[in-house]
Amino acid sequence: MPISLLSPSAARRMFALVGGLAVSFLVGCGDDPKQRVALLEQENQELRGRNSQLESQLSEANAQRALLEQERANLESQTNSPSTSGLTGFEGIEGVDSTNLVGGGVKLDVAGDILFDSGRVTLRAEAKRTLDSIANVLKTQYAGRMMRIEGHTDSDPIKKSSWKTNERLGAERALAVEEYLVSKGVPNDSMFIASFGPSQPKGSKKDSRRVEILIGS
């Protein structure tokens, strides 16, 4: 084993062994007090020098170990973080379009027709499968990030449903998504909701009906 990898306890055992050998040697050196003192002083100086060398090597080994531990932590962080290749982790989830934002955030566009029936705020079965997949990615790749869940609707006036305005419908839909994600283990205090109603339409009414999840950097 290289000396640089000795632990403090191993180093102490080596000192004890060297000291024991030195005492055994001195016992056979005769009865001349001056000679014994001189030999003891010489041995003491040699041991001090060896001790200083071992402490230096041990300090270097500890520094190298700390560096390796930091590199391992960095690798683990990269493994658990979204890929730097442009992927978000949400690829392949039905009804979800994801976009990397400037600054490190991510935007999810979840199709409203997958989430809810017309004028409803109760999640469909397909919605739960989609949100299950989203929750898994949020917990594994985006833990600790803040999220804003936005409800968006088309511009058709409310006629048949009990909602007074599209803004209220959007808010209830955003809340339904938030509550379901919480039930799947996403921390409640990491999310808040907003409703834009029909104020941010897309190219068609179908595309305008959506829930967007904005994940902070």
N, C-alpha and C positions, 0 to 999 in steps of 0.2 A: 504493500500500500504506500503510495507517495506520501511524504511527510506533510505536504500542503493540505492533505485531506484528513489529518489527525483531528479528532475532537478534543476539547479541553480535558476530558477525563482520561483519554488515551495519552495525551501529552504528560499529564501528572504521573501516570503509571510509569512512563519512560523515565521521568526525572527520578522517581523513587528507585527504579532499577539501577540507573547510573550511580545514584548516591550509595546504594547498597554495595555495589561492586567497588566503589572507591574506598569505603570503610574497610572492606575485606582486604583490599590491597595494603592499606595503611597499617593494619594490625601486624603485618609481616615485615614492616620496615624497621624494626628494631626499637630500642627504647630511648633514642636520642630525641629529647623534646624539641630542639631547634629544627632538626630534620623533619619531624612530624608536622610542626607548625608551617614550615616552608612548603611542604607537600600539600598540606591542607589549603593554604592560601592559593597555591597554583591550581589545585583542583577546583577551588571555589571560583576563581576567575574563569576557568574553562567552562564550568557549569553555567555561570552567569552569561557567558557569550553564547553557549548553546541554547540557553533559555530564551535569550533575546532573539536568536535566529528562529526558534520554533514559534515564538509569539508573532513574529513578522509573517512567517509562512501561514500561520493559522488565520491571521487577519486578512491576508490575501485570499485564502480559501473562502472565508466568510463573505468577502466582497464579491467573489465570483459566484457564490451560491445565491446571493441577493440579486445579482444581475440576471441569473438564469430564472429565478422565480418571477422577476418582473417581465422577462420575455415570455414566460409561460402565461402570465396573466394577460399580457397583450394579445397573445394568440387566442386565448379563450374568449376575450372580449370581441375579437374580430369574428370568431366562429358564431357567437351569439348575437351579433349585430347584422343589420341588413347588408346584403352584398354590395360591394362597391362597383360591381359590373353593370349596374343600372337596373337590376332586378329588385323588386320590392318585397317579395315573399308571398304576395297575394295572387300571383299569376295562376291561371287555371281554375279559379273559384268562379262558379257559375253566377252570372249576372254582375260581376265586379270588374270595373276598370280601375287600374291604379296608376298613379303618376308621381314620379319623384319631383319634389319642389325645390326651388332654389333655397339653399340654407340647410338642407338635410331633412326637411319634412316630407310627408307623403300624403297624397289625397286619394281617397277611395270614392268611387262613384258607384253606388249600389242601385240597380234598377228598381224603381218603385213597383212595377208590375210583378216582379218576383216577390217583393216583400209584402204587398197588401192588395186586397181586392179593391175595386173602385169605391171611394168614399169611406173605406174602412181603416181601422187602426189596429186590428188584430192580425198578428203575423201569420202568414200562410205556412204550410208544411215545408214548401221549397225554401222559404225564407229562413227557417230554422237551420236547415242544412247549410245554407250559405253563411249564416251568422256563426254557426259552429266552427266552420273553417276559418272565418275571420278572427274569431276569439282565440283560436289556437295560435295563429301567427302573432297576434298582439301580445300574447303572454310569453311567447318564446323569443321573439325578435324585437319587440318594442316595449318591453317592460320598463316602467318608470316614465314613459312619455305621456304628456298631456294630450287629450283628444277633444275635438269639438264635433258634435254630431248635429248635422243640419238637415232639417226637413224642407223639401222643395215640392211644389205642386205645379200643375198646369194652370192656365188662366181661366178655365171654365168657371162660371159662377156656381156657388153652392146652391143646389136645388133639392136633391132627393135626400141627402144625408142630414144628420142633425147638427152638423157643424155650421156655425154662423159665418165663418170666413175661412178662406184657404190658409191663412196664417195659423189659425188654431188647428186645422187639420195637419199642417206641416209640423207644428210643435208636438202634437200627440204622437205622430209617427216617429219623430226623433226620440221622444221619450220611450216609446215601445222598444226601439232598437237598443237604447241605452240600458233599459231594465233587463233585456234578454242577455246582453253581453255581461252584465253584472252577475246574472244567474250562472254564467259559464266561467266565472272566476276572474273577470277583468275588474280591477279595483274601481269602485264607485267614485272615489275621490280623484280619479285620473280623467274623468269625463264630465262634460257639460253640454247642454243642448242649445240649439238656436233654430228659429224658423224664419225662412225667407218667403214662404208662400210662393206666389207666381212672379216675384220680383227679379229672379235670375233665370229666365227661361233658356232652354236650349233650342235646337233646330226643329224639334217636333214636340207635340204635346206628350207623346209617350216618353221621350228622352227627358222632358222637363220634370216628369214625375219620378223623383229619386230621393235617396238619402245619401248625403255626402259625409264622409268621416275624414276630418283633417287631423293628421298626426303631427305633433310638434317635433322639432329637431332635438 
